[in-house]
Amino acid sequence: MRAFVTGATGLLGNNLVKELRGRGLDVTALVRRRDARRLVGPGVELVVADLRDVGQFETRMSGADVLVHAAACYGEFYRGAAPPLLAETNVAGTTGLLEAAERQGVRTVVYISSAAVLRAAAGGTADETSPYDEETHERYFASKVAAEKAVLRFSEEHPGMRIVLILPAAMLGPGDVGPTPTGAFVLKLLRGELAFVLPGWQRIVDARDVAFAAAEAIDRGRSGERYVIGGRRYPVAEIYRSVTEVSGRPTPTKPISAAKLLFLSRILSLASRLTRRPPPVTPAMVQRLQEGFSFCSDKAVRELGVRFRPLEATMNDTVKWFQAEQTAGEVGS
């Protein structure tokens, strides 16, 4: 079986390529980095192109049995991407990719959405039946809502293609070269750049568990269905303790209130415009940490056989990977 994977150098993407290769699949990987080989490993065919120009690589999908679409404008969003880039990549790019895949005879698609497109009441639980978060002020998540709607619409209009949707929570794990915002948070703890224990909760899933779910969805996922891969909800203080236990480095123990942190984050965000460096904490991050809901992954556990690693295992492998990469000077800030 041959798989065409987009976003193959991202945290999920490179773990997904490893998962598929471990299952004996031939993989063609769409990447934007010419130095992608070290991330995706040997034996993978690389296609260097941009998702916004599907015509550059459409014919390279010919002969693929499955398309796994993990690419998105994500890191760029947290570094201040303009709204047009989000729409062009996450929405129009996804639609164009699906159309090209159909023309090239691809019959199975696994689309990586985001659990953040779902809305849940404070203290409640979000699952596949939850409504979209139509009122989000975060442009990235709004673009993912629009993209998922487009994918489901395409699925209804093209019953000859099996299209399965995977909705992961915030991911953490080895291979986070970007790094993602969650990985960047761990790096800040390792570097001693955070002074307080942030209030609130974080919903984290190991990227390797999401990769497993996506691989299982190729054969076991039902067409037109969504699967939340939500991991578990952790108090932020527990994440601090886990980093300390794994790395041996002390992390802050002094708490700060949500109100004070929100005020401070606004000042830091204003200052970042002058320094041109991303702030350690943003108002959007503070607000999301206060959302005390959880994700329910029962459907994915039941139908895809998904299991979730404990935080300690994820943090151990993530911290060790970051430490090795920092030694080699490879991880971004």
Helices and strands as residue ranges (DSSP letters): E 2-6, H 11-22, E 26-31, H 37-40, E 45-48, G 54-56, G 58-61, E 66-69, H 75-78, H 83-86, I 87-92, H 93-103, E 108-112, G 115-117, E 125-126, H 139-157, E 162-168, E 170-172, H 181-191, E 201-206, H 207-220, E 226-229, E 232-235, H 236-247, H 258-275, H 283-289, E 294-295, H 298-304, H 311-328
